C-alpha cells in the first residue's frame, strides 16, 4: 500500500497538478478572506463553508486521473496482477490524493494566524470547523476516486465527480422541493447538512461516523468496480 501511496504522491508533485491546485485553492480562499472576514467579521470560520464549494471544482480535477489514467495506459493490468491486494492499491491511491488535499488545507491555516494578529482568536469553533472540513474532504475524494474508476477518460471522470458532488452538496436544498421518499433520501445524503455541526463547533459522533462511513463506502465501491472488471476480463 505504501509503495502505491509514494508512487502516486510523487506523480502529483513531479507534475504541475498538485502545485496548480494548491495555488488555485489558496488563491480562491484569499479572495474570500479579505472582504468577507478581515473587513466584516474577523472570524475565518465562515470562509470554511465557502471553501467546501470550492472543493466541488478542485477535487474532481485532483482525482480524475488517479485510476482512469492506469486504465487508459494499460498499466491497470500490472496493478491487478501485482502481489499487493486491490484494497491496498485503492487505499494507497486515496491516501495520496488526500495528502495533497491535507497540504492545501494546512496552507490555508495561515489566514487564521493572520487574523490572530488583529485580535481574532483561534477558537475551538474554528478547530472544529477544520476537523469537519478534513472529513468533508475525505468524503469528496473517496467519491472522486470512485468516479475515476468508472472510465478511462479523465474528463468524463471529472464531470461525473463534479455532478455527483454537486448533487450531494445541494441535496438538502433539493429535498423539500422533491418531497416524499426521494426527498428523505436526498436529505440523508447531504454532505453539507452535517458540516453545520462542525461549523458551530460541535464535534458530534453522528456526523463523524457519517463522513467516515461515506468515505469507506465509496472506497469499497471503487474496489468492487475494479474487481468486477478484472473478473470480466478473465
Backbone bond lengths (Angstrom), bond angles and torsions (degrees), N, CA, C in turn:
res aa  C-N    CA-C-N  psi(-1)  N-CA   C-N-CA  omega(-1)  CA-C   N-CA-C  phi
1 X - - - 1.465 - - 1.531 111.69 -
2 X 1.351 114.98 -42.39 1.466 118.21 -176.32 1.523 111.52 -71.22
3 X 1.332 116.13 -28.25 1.465 118.93 176.19 1.534 110.13 -66.61
4 X 1.321 115.81 -41.58 1.471 120.83 177.08 1.524 109.85 -65.11
5 X 1.324 115.58 -42.80 1.471 121.36 179.57 1.533 111.05 -58.95
6 X 1.331 116.06 -48.44 1.469 120.26 -178.59 1.528 110.96 -64.88
7 X 1.337 116.10 -40.62 1.461 120.04 -179.85 1.526 110.79 -62.52
8 X 1.340 117.15 -45.58 1.457 120.96 -178.91 1.520 111.69 -68.14
9 X 1.333 116.09 -40.39 1.464 119.74 179.76 1.522 110.34 -64.61
10 X 1.325 116.49 -41.49 1.466 120.03 177.40 1.521 111.49 -62.92
11 X 1.343 116.18 -37.76 1.462 119.30 -179.47 1.526 111.33 -65.35
12 X 1.330 116.72 -32.12 1.465 119.99 176.87 1.523 111.27 -66.44
13 X 1.329 115.95 -43.67 1.465 119.68 -173.35 1.528 113.41 -91.97
14 X 1.330 117.02 -6.60 1.459 120.11 173.23 1.522 111.08 -92.93
15 X 1.315 116.09 3.74 1.465 122.56 174.71 1.532 106.75 -129.76
16 X 1.316 117.57 169.66 1.474 119.25 -178.88 1.524 114.14 -73.12
17 X 1.344 118.09 -8.29 1.464 121.17 -170.17 1.523 112.62 -55.01
18 X 1.337 116.46 -55.63 1.463 119.76 -176.14 1.527 111.35 -62.49
19 X 1.329 116.63 -43.68 1.465 120.75 -177.48 1.529 111.36 -65.11
20 X 1.325 115.83 -41.36 1.470 119.70 -179.55 1.532 110.56 -66.82
21 X 1.326 116.50 -45.07 1.465 120.00 -178.19 1.526 111.88 -67.07
22 X 1.332 116.44 -42.01 1.471 119.73 177.80 1.524 109.99 -63.93
23 X 1.329 116.51 -45.19 1.465 120.61 179.06 1.519 111.90 -62.27
24 X 1.335 116.89 -42.98 1.460 121.37 -179.77 1.515 110.97 -65.44
25 X 1.323 116.13 -42.54 1.462 120.68 -179.52 1.525 111.30 -63.07
26 X 1.320 116.58 -45.22 1.473 120.87 179.66 1.525 110.17 -67.15
27 X 1.316 116.78 -38.77 1.464 120.30 179.26 1.532 111.08 -63.06
28 X 1.329 117.20 -46.24 1.466 120.63 179.39 1.526 111.14 -64.71
29 X 1.335 115.89 -37.78 1.464 119.65 176.45 1.522 110.65 -63.45
30 X 1.335 116.33 -41.21 1.468 120.82 179.52 1.528 111.14 -64.02
31 X 1.346 116.31 -35.73 1.464 120.02 -179.87 1.522 110.38 -62.03
32 X 1.344 116.38 -39.00 1.461 120.24 178.53 1.529 111.87 -80.26
33 X 1.319 116.06 -22.28 1.461 120.49 -173.28 1.532 113.28 -65.10
34 X 1.323 116.91 -52.05 1.463 118.68 -172.20 1.530 113.53 -66.99
35 X 1.324 119.64 -56.90 1.473 117.95 -175.29 1.523 113.16 -70.51
36 X 1.340 117.04 -33.06 1.457 119.52 -172.28 1.525 113.30 -88.40
37 X 1.324 116.22 -28.77 1.463 119.84 -174.73 1.511 111.99 -112.05
38 X 1.315 116.19 -58.28 1.461 119.92 -173.03 1.525 111.66 -63.22
39 X 1.328 116.97 -37.14 1.460 120.60 -175.91 1.523 113.15 -86.45
40 X 1.336 117.52 -29.38 1.458 119.58 -169.55 1.519 113.92 -112.09
41 X 1.338 117.22 -48.71 1.450 119.05 -168.55 1.520 114.58 -111.52
42 X 1.326 117.60 -33.21 1.459 119.62 -174.82 1.512 112.25 70.23
43 X 1.341 117.66 19.56 1.456 122.75 -178.64 1.523 107.79 -135.27
44 X 1.323 116.10 128.76 1.458 120.13 -176.36 1.527 112.77 -82.88
45 X 1.318 117.34 -16.29 1.465 121.15 -174.06 1.524 113.73 -53.38
46 X 1.355 120.12 -44.79 1.474 119.07 -179.01 1.525 113.91 -60.44
47 X 1.326 116.60 -27.17 1.460 119.43 -178.40 1.527 111.21 -68.80
48 X 1.337 117.30 -28.42 1.457 120.11 -179.39 1.521 111.33 -61.06
49 X 1.324 116.72 -34.28 1.459 120.19 176.95 1.527 110.60 -64.21
50 X 1.324 116.32 -41.96 1.467 121.03 176.92 1.520 110.87 -65.77
51 X 1.326 116.58 -37.07 1.461 121.02 178.36 1.524 111.18 -61.92
52 X 1.343 116.87 -30.26 1.459 120.42 176.47 1.517 111.64 -59.89
53 X 1.322 116.61 -38.43 1.466 120.71 177.82 1.532 111.55 -74.15
54 X 1.334 116.01 -29.54 1.464 119.01 175.69 1.535 109.77 -63.89
55 X 1.339 116.05 -36.19 1.467 120.55 179.11 1.516 112.10 -61.79
56 X 1.317 116.47 -25.16 1.459 121.65 177.98 1.532 111.01 -55.65
57 X 1.324 116.69 -31.15 1.460 121.56 -179.99 1.533 111.64 -97.88
58 X 1.329 116.88 -32.38 1.461 121.02 -174.91 1.528 112.15 -75.15
59 X 1.333 116.81 -47.52 1.468 120.89 -172.49 1.530 113.19 -63.50
60 X 1.351 120.15 -45.18 1.473 118.01 178.56 1.532 113.26 -58.59
61 X 1.318 117.19 -33.78 1.467 120.35 177.11 1.529 110.18 -72.22
62 X 1.325 116.27 -37.61 1.463 121.43 -179.76 1.532 111.68 -64.32
63 X 1.327 116.62 -37.54 1.470 120.61 -172.41 1.524 114.57 -103.20
64 X 1.324 118.85 -7.24 1.466 120.44 -169.80 1.527 113.30 -61.85
65 X 1.324 118.17 -30.10 1.462 121.01 -175.55 1.523 113.02 -95.23
66 X 1.311 117.81 -9.98 1.465 120.75 -163.73 1.525 113.45 -63.43
67 X 1.322 117.86 -31.91 1.465 122.01 174.34 1.523 112.01 -120.21
68 X 1.339 115.93 -32.07 1.464 120.12 -178.80 1.532 111.25 -60.97
69 X 1.320 116.61 -38.57 1.464 120.82 -178.11 1.521 111.29 -64.87
70 X 1.343 116.87 -40.07 1.464 120.25 178.51 1.523 110.68 -62.31
71 X 1.324 115.39 -40.89 1.466 119.67 -179.16 1.522 110.75 -67.61
72 X 1.319 117.01 -41.48 1.466 120.63 -178.51 1.522 111.64 -67.44
73 X 1.333 116.41 -40.67 1.466 120.78 -177.04 1.530 113.33 -81.68
74 X 1.339 116.25 -9.03 1.455 120.03 -178.97 1.515 114.00 84.67
75 X 1.338 117.14 1.85 1.472 119.91 -179.49 1.521 111.73 -79.25
76 X 1.330 117.65 -8.94 1.464 120.47 177.53 1.524 110.29 -61.09
77 X 1.325 116.37 -35.40 1.467 121.32 179.71 1.523 110.30 -60.73
78 X 1.337 116.61 -40.09 1.464 120.91 179.10 1.520 110.70 -64.83
79 X 1.344 116.33 -38.86 1.456 119.99 179.09 1.526 111.17 -66.63
80 X 1.340 115.26 -41.33 1.465 119.90 -176.66 1.526 112.13 -70.06
81 X 1.323 116.83 -25.62 1.467 120.17 -179.32 1.531 112.59 -99.18
82 X 1.326 116.58 3.03 1.468 120.20 179.81 1.528 110.06 -76.69
83 X 1.343 117.55 159.50 1.469 120.84 179.34 1.530 113.00 -63.95
84 X 1.322 116.87 -22.37 1.469 120.59 -179.62 1.519 110.20 -71.02
85 X 1.329 116.88 137.40 1.459 120.69 -179.33 1.515 110.68 -68.39
86 X 1.331 115.18 155.38 1.458 121.24 -179.49 1.527 110.98 -61.26
87 X 1.313 116.68 -36.62 1.465 121.02 178.76 1.523 111.03 -60.88
88 X 1.321 116.42 -44.71 1.463 120.54 -179.65 1.527 111.39 -66.06
89 X 1.336 116.45 -35.79 1.466 120.30 178.84 1.527 110.44 -63.88
90 X 1.341 116.14 -48.92 1.468 120.79 -177.96 1.526 110.54 -65.84
91 X 1.323 116.74 -43.92 1.474 120.28 -179.83 1.528 109.99 -64.61
92 X 1.332 117.52 -39.29 1.461 120.83 178.25 1.521 111.87 -61.67
93 X 1.331 116.28 -42.83 1.460 120.61 178.12 1.530 110.89 -66.90
94 X 1.333 116.34 -41.25 1.473 120.22 177.24 1.525 110.37 -59.87
95 X 1.320 116.92 -46.46 1.469 120.62 -177.87 1.529 111.94 -64.39
96 X 1.332 116.53 -33.67 1.471 119.23 177.98 1.523 110.45 -64.51
97 X 1.338 116.49 -47.27 1.464 120.08 178.14 1.526 110.50 -64.28
98 X 1.327 116.67 -37.86 1.464 120.33 -179.26 1.532 111.38 -68.65
99 X 1.312 116.80 -31.61 1.467 120.50 176.57 1.523 110.64 -64.01
100 X 1.331 116.62 -43.42 1.462 120.03 176.80 1.524 110.00 -60.96
101 X 1.337 116.30 -43.62 1.458 120.52 176.71 1.529 110.81 -60.96
102 X 1.329 116.71 -42.18 1.460 120.47 179.68 1.516 112.15 -62.22
103 X 1.329 116.47 -38.20 1.473 120.89 178.96 1.525 109.74 -65.36
104 X 1.339 117.30 -46.63 1.469 119.14 -178.55 1.535 110.77 -65.77
105 X 1.322 117.11 -32.64 1.470 120.37 176.92 1.523 110.54 -69.40
106 X 1.337 116.16 -42.11 1.470 120.54 -180.00 1.526 111.41 -62.33
107 X 1.329 116.56 -37.56 1.471 120.24 -179.93 1.527 110.83 -62.63
108 X 1.334 117.47 -35.26 1.472 120.01 -178.45 1.524 112.22 -68.27
109 X 1.326 117.44 -13.75 1.468 119.24 -179.91 1.526 111.44 -68.23
110 X 1.332 115.93 -10.39 1.456 119.39 175.92 1.528 110.91 -63.90
111 X 1.330 117.28 -27.93 1.467 120.54 -178.55 1.538 112.25 -69.17
112 X 1.344 119.44 -46.29 1.472 118.67 173.03 1.527 112.79 -60.34
113 X 1.337 116.39 -33.80 1.467 119.53 178.19 1.526 109.94 -65.35
114 X 1.346 115.93 -41.42 1.472 119.65 176.45 1.524 109.98 -60.90
115 X 1.335 116.34 -43.33 1.470 120.25 179.64 1.524 112.14 -62.50
116 X 1.338 115.88 -32.57 1.467 118.77 -178.15 1.526 111.32 -63.18
117 X 1.325 117.68 -26.92 1.460 121.25 177.23 1.530 111.31 -73.62
118 X 1.339 116.44 -16.52 1.462 121.42 178.50 1.532 111.27 -105.36
119 X 1.331 115.53 16.48 1.457 119.64 176.23 1.503 115.00 91.65
120 X 1.319 118.06 5.26 1.463 121.19 177.73 1.514 110.38 -89.00
121 X 1.325 120.50 106.50 1.463 122.35 -175.05 1.529 112.29 -71.10
122 X 1.323 115.59 151.38 1.464 120.91 172.57 1.527 106.11 -83.74
123 X 1.305 116.28 93.66 1.456 123.39 -170.05 1.523 112.22 -85.77
124 X 1.359 116.97 161.58 1.464 120.36 173.51 1.525 111.90 -58.03
125 X 1.341 116.58 -31.63 1.466 120.33 177.63 1.526 110.77 -62.01
126 X 1.328 116.68 -40.78 1.453 120.87 179.28 1.522 110.79 -66.95
127 X 1.329 116.45 -41.87 1.469 120.35 178.35 1.528 109.73 -62.10
128 X 1.340 116.50 -42.55 1.464 120.61 177.70 1.513 111.69 -61.73
129 X 1.332 115.82 -39.87 1.465 120.18 178.98 1.526 110.68 -64.68
130 X 1.333 117.35 -37.54 1.464 120.14 177.88 1.530 111.29 -68.43
131 X 1.323 116.71 -38.85 1.473 120.13 176.63 1.529 109.47 -60.11
132 X 1.332 116.02 -46.23 1.455 120.26 177.34 1.519 112.35 -61.54
133 X 1.324 115.90 -38.33 1.464 120.38 -179.59 1.531 111.15 -65.68
134 X 1.323 116.71 -38.68 1.463 120.80 177.52 1.525 110.82 -65.61
135 X 1.335 116.87 -39.04 1.466 120.71 177.36 1.523 110.88 -68.58
136 X 1.327 115.60 -40.43 1.462 120.53 177.07 1.529 109.97 -60.94
137 X 1.326 116.42 -42.75 1.459 120.72 178.56 1.517 112.57 -62.51
138 X 1.336 117.21 -38.67 1.467 120.66 177.48 1.529 110.45 -61.41
139 X 1.338 116.49 -40.78 1.462 120.90 177.91 1.522 110.91 -64.08
140 X 1.329 116.26 -45.46 1.461 121.17 178.96 1.531 110.90 -58.36
141 X 1.320 115.91 -48.12 1.460 120.61 -174.94 1.521 111.24 -67.66
142 X 1.338 117.56 -38.23 1.467 119.65 178.04 1.524 110.60 -61.48
143 X 1.329 116.89 -38.84 1.455 120.07 177.46 1.531 110.57 -70.46
144 X 1.326 117.09 -37.26 1.459 120.92 177.59 1.515 111.87 -63.56
145 X 1.327 117.14 -40.64 1.467 121.42 177.35 1.530 109.66 -64.98
146 X 1.332 116.25 -41.37 1.467 120.96 176.70 1.530 110.62 -59.86
147 X 1.318 116.49 -44.51 1.470 120.99 179.36 1.526 111.10 -60.89
148 X 1.331 115.99 -38.92 1.461 120.73 -179.52 1.523 111.99 -68.24
149 X 1.334 116.84 -24.57 1.471 120.41 -179.56 1.525 112.38 -78.05
150 X 1.327 117.24 -13.68 1.464 121.12 -173.94 1.516 113.48 -84.37
151 X 1.314 117.29 -17.77 1.466 120.24 -173.17 1.521 110.45 -150.04
152 X 1.342 115.00 159.65 1.461 119.02 174.89 1.522 111.63 -94.24
153 X 1.328 116.47 -4.48 1.463 121.83 -179.93 1.530 109.82 -94.09
154 X 1.318 116.84 117.41 1.458 120.78 -175.65 1.527 112.23 -64.53
155 X 1.321 117.16 -37.00 1.461 120.43 -179.69 1.528 110.69 -65.23
156 X 1.335 115.65 -43.62 1.471 119.61 177.77 1.521 110.19 -62.96
157 X 1.327 116.92 -40.51 1.473 120.92 177.99 1.528 110.83 -60.27
158 X 1.347 116.21 -41.59 1.469 120.57 178.95 1.525 110.77 -65.95
159 X 1.323 117.08 -40.06 1.471 120.88 179.84 1.524 110.61 -66.09
160 X 1.331 116.81 -44.50 1.472 120.30 177.26 1.522 110.29 -59.53
161 X 1.329 116.07 -44.48 1.464 120.27 179.18 1.509 111.75 -62.16
162 X 1.328 116.55 -44.97 1.464 121.25 -178.81 1.524 111.57 -63.06
163 X 1.329 116.91 -49.63 1.470 120.77 -177.71 1.528 110.76 -64.64
164 X 1.338 116.67 -44.19 1.462 119.80 -179.82 1.517 112.37 -62.44
165 X 1.322 116.67 -44.77 1.463 120.59 -179.99 1.523 111.43 -67.87
166 X 1.334 116.84 -36.42 1.462 119.47 178.49 1.518 110.95 -63.18
167 X 1.337 117.00 -41.13 1.468 120.53 177.75 1.522 110.26 -62.82
168 X 1.333 116.53 -42.27 1.467 120.07 -179.25 1.524 112.26 -69.41
169 X 1.329 116.91 -31.37 1.461 120.37 177.73 1.525 111.48 -72.73
170 X 1.332 115.84 -38.42 1.466 120.69 -175.85 1.521 112.76 -94.95
171 X 1.336 117.18 4.99 1.457 120.92 -174.42 1.520 112.64 -58.56
172 X 1.342 117.39 -39.80 1.461 119.75 -178.40 1.523 111.46 -68.37
173 X 1.350 116.84 -26.68 1.464 120.98 176.65 1.523 110.93 -77.74
174 X 1.335 116.45 -36.09 1.462 120.94 -178.60 1.523 112.66 -77.85
175 X 1.338 117.33 -28.12 1.462 121.55 -173.49 1.527 113.80 -55.25
176 X 1.353 120.56 -48.79 1.468 119.85 -179.52 1.525 112.80 -62.51
177 X 1.336 116.58 -34.01 1.469 119.81 -179.06 1.521 111.17 -72.44
178 X 1.335 116.60 -36.03 1.467 120.41 -179.07 1.530 110.80 -75.85
179 X 1.341 115.63 -48.73 1.463 120.63 178.51 1.521 112.65 71.31
180 X 1.322 116.02 178.38 1.454 121.74 176.57 1.514 113.55 64.94
181 X 1.325 115.26 -157.26 1.463 121.17 -177.98 1.520 111.44 -64.34
182 X 1.349 116.08 -42.53 1.460 120.10 -179.72 1.523 111.16 -62.16
183 X 1.341 115.73 -37.29 1.450 119.86 177.03 1.519 111.81 -62.56
184 X 1.329 116.62 -38.92 1.465 121.07 178.22 1.530 110.69 -66.36
185 X 1.336 114.98 -39.25 1.464 119.28 178.44 1.531 110.55 -63.95
186 X 1.326 116.27 -44.74 1.467 120.69 178.89 1.525 110.77 -61.48
187 X 1.334 116.36 -41.53 1.457 120.01 178.43 1.516 111.85 -63.34
188 X 1.332 115.92 -33.92 1.463 119.92 -177.49 1.519 111.41 -73.84
189 X 1.358 117.01 -37.81 1.464 119.00 -176.05 1.523 113.25 -84.28
190 X 1.333 117.21 -3.26 1.466 119.73 -178.25 1.525 111.05 -59.65
191 X 1.325 115.83 123.92 1.460 120.55 -179.55 1.525 112.13 -81.12
192 X 1.326 117.60 -31.64 1.458 120.66 -175.76 1.519 112.92 -79.85
193 X 1.336 117.82 -28.06 1.469 120.41 -179.43 1.516 110.69 -57.52
194 X 1.313 116.63 -44.95 1.469 120.74 -177.68 1.523 111.85 -74.89
195 X 1.325 115.97 -19.10 1.467 118.83 177.12 1.526 111.29 -70.50
196 X 1.324 117.26 -21.80 1.467 121.01 -178.30 1.523 111.73 -59.56
197 X 1.340 117.26 -34.84 1.467 120.05 178.44 1.524 110.35 -62.21
198 X 1.323 116.67 -45.45 1.469 120.50 178.78 1.526 110.42 -65.07
199 X 1.330 115.31 -39.68 1.462 121.39 178.68 1.529 110.86 -57.91
200 X 1.329 116.25 -34.00 1.465 121.78 179.35 1.528 112.88 -90.01
201 X 1.333 116.15 6.74 1.461 119.90 177.25 1.509 114.47 82.51
202 X 1.346 118.15 17.24 1.462 122.35 -178.27 1.528 108.94 -104.11
203 X 1.319 116.54 114.80 1.458 120.72 178.48 1.524 108.67 -94.98
204 X 1.331 116.03 75.10 1.454 121.10 -178.80 1.518 111.84 -79.84
205 X 1.335 116.38 148.71 1.457 120.86 -179.09 1.521 111.42 -67.34
206 X 1.346 116.52 -37.22 1.464 120.73 -177.25 1.519 113.69 -57.51
207 X 1.345 119.15 -54.47 1.473 120.30 178.58 1.527 113.61 -61.45
208 X 1.345 116.80 -37.33 1.465 120.21 178.94 1.525 110.02 -62.58
209 X 1.337 115.94 -47.39 1.471 120.82 179.04 1.522 110.45 -62.42
210 X 1.344 116.32 -39.50 1.467 119.77 -179.61 1.523 110.89 -60.96
211 X 1.324 117.45 -50.22 1.468 120.57 -177.87 1.528 111.51 -63.98
212 X 1.334 116.75 -41.53 1.467 119.84 178.86 1.522 110.79 -66.23
213 X 1.342 116.55 -38.94 1.466 120.70 178.09 1.524 110.51 -66.03
214 X 1.327 116.06 -44.84 1.468 121.40 178.32 1.527 109.85 -56.67
215 X 1.320 116.10 -47.09 1.464 120.91 179.54 1.521 111.02 -61.03
216 X 1.333 116.35 -47.04 1.457 121.14 -179.40 1.518 112.68 -62.93
217 X 1.337 116.69 -39.38 1.468 120.72 -179.22 1.522 110.99 -62.71
218 X 1.329 117.37 -44.38 1.464 119.02 -177.04 1.529 112.26 -76.43
219 X 1.319 117.85 -26.36 1.465 119.00 170.81 1.527 109.44 -67.14
220 X 1.330 116.01 -41.76 1.470 120.93 177.34 1.525 111.29 -62.19
221 X 1.332 117.42 -44.14 1.462 121.40 179.56 1.529 111.29 -63.73
222 X 1.333 115.76 -36.45 1.468 119.87 176.90 1.529 110.41 -62.15
223 X 1.315 115.57 -45.08 1.470 120.43 178.48 1.521 110.56 -60.40
224 X 1.324 116.70 -42.16 1.467 121.13 -179.18 1.530 111.35 -65.89
225 X 1.337 117.22 -39.14 1.469 120.87 179.12 1.526 110.32 -61.85
226 X 1.326 116.60 -46.93 1.466 120.58 -178.37 1.522 110.59 -69.41
227 X 1.333 115.80 -39.54 1.460 120.64 179.19 1.523 111.30 -62.41
228 X 1.319 116.77 -41.81 1.462 121.23 178.79 1.529 110.09 -64.57
229 X 1.324 116.92 -39.08 1.463 120.33 178.61 1.529 110.58 -66.31
230 X 1.322 116.00 -36.81 1.460 118.88 179.18 1.527 111.43 -64.30
231 X 1.340 116.11 -43.72 1.457 119.12 -179.51 1.522 111.84 -70.53
232 X 1.324 117.83 -32.83 1.457 120.81 179.24 1.528 111.78 -69.17
233 X 1.336 115.47 -24.75 1.467 120.75 178.46 1.516 112.18 -88.17
234 X 1.322 113.19 -4.56 1.476 118.07 179.54 1.512 111.98 82.38
